[in-house]
Amino acid sequence: MTYNYETKGTCSRKITFDLDENGNLHNVSFMGGCNGNLKAIGKLVEGKPAEEVVRILEGNTCGPRATSCADQLAKAIMEAIHA
């Protein structure tokens, strides 16, 4: 199933990803933000278990911000899992 998440407090504005029936992530993409870094995150998490990705990325910050695009991805995944 495809999920869309509007980010809060980051340069990226939206995250789109698929979550398969086994709970693995696919096709993670970010709208806005640091293009190269966010493409790299998408490649690194491709096919990984969603809950593992959350454990790794949750709480990551960006400069003085209390969140980051990676942290927002973790939040988006949690929202999708508990939807």
C-alpha positions as CSV (number, residue, x, y, z in Angstrom):
1,M,0.0,0.0,0.0
2,T,1.2,3.5,-0.8
3,Y,1.4,6.1,2.0
4,N,1.9,9.9,1.8
5,Y,3.1,11.9,4.7
6,E,3.3,15.7,5.0
7,T,6.5,16.5,7.0
8,K,6.7,19.0,9.8
9,G,9.8,21.1,10.6
10,T,12.0,20.0,7.7
11,C,13.0,21.2,4.3
12,S,11.3,18.3,2.6
13,R,7.5,18.8,2.4
14,K,6.3,15.3,1.7
15,I,7.3,11.6,1.9
16,T,5.8,8.9,-0.2
17,F,6.5,5.2,0.3
18,D,5.1,1.7,-0.1
19,L,4.7,-0.8,2.7
20,D,4.3,-4.4,1.6
21,E,2.3,-7.2,3.2
22,N,5.4,-8.3,5.1
23,G,6.1,-4.8,6.6
24,N,9.0,-3.9,4.3
25,L,9.6,-0.5,2.7
26,H,9.7,0.2,-1.0
27,N,9.9,3.3,-3.2
28,V,10.7,5.8,-0.5
29,S,10.8,9.3,-2.0
30,F,10.9,12.8,-0.6
31,M,9.5,16.0,-2.1
32,G,11.9,18.9,-1.5
33,G,14.9,18.9,0.8
34,C,18.5,17.8,0.1
35,N,17.9,15.8,-3.1
36,G,21.1,13.6,-3.1
37,N,20.9,12.8,0.6
38,L,17.2,11.9,0.5
39,K,17.6,9.7,-2.6
40,A,20.4,7.9,-0.7
41,I,18.1,7.3,2.3
42,G,15.5,5.9,-0.1
43,K,18.1,3.5,-1.5
44,L,19.4,2.5,1.9
45,V,16.0,1.6,3.3
46,E,14.7,-0.2,0.2
47,G,13.3,-3.6,1.1
48,K,14.2,-3.2,4.8
49,P,11.7,-4.0,7.6
50,A,9.8,-0.9,8.4
51,E,10.2,-1.3,12.2
52,E,14.0,-1.7,11.8
53,V,14.1,1.6,9.8
54,V,12.2,3.3,12.6
55,R,14.6,2.1,15.3
56,I,17.6,3.4,13.3
57,L,16.2,6.8,12.1
58,E,13.9,7.8,15.0
59,G,15.1,10.9,16.9
60,N,17.7,11.9,14.3
61,T,18.0,15.7,14.2
62,C,19.2,18.2,11.6
63,G,21.3,21.1,12.9
64,P,19.4,23.0,15.5
65,R,16.0,21.4,14.5
66,A,14.4,18.9,16.8
67,T,13.7,16.7,13.8
68,S,15.1,15.8,10.4
69,C,13.9,14.2,7.2
70,A,15.1,10.8,8.5
71,D,13.1,11.4,11.7
72,Q,10.1,12.4,9.7
73,L,10.4,9.2,7.7
74,A,10.3,7.3,11.0
75,K,7.2,9.2,12.1
76,A,5.6,8.5,8.7
77,I,6.3,4.8,9.0
78,M,4.9,4.6,12.5
79,E,1.7,6.4,11.4
80,A,1.4,3.9,8.5
81,I,1.9,0.9,10.7
82,H,-0.7,2.0,13.2
83,A,-3.2,3.2,10.6
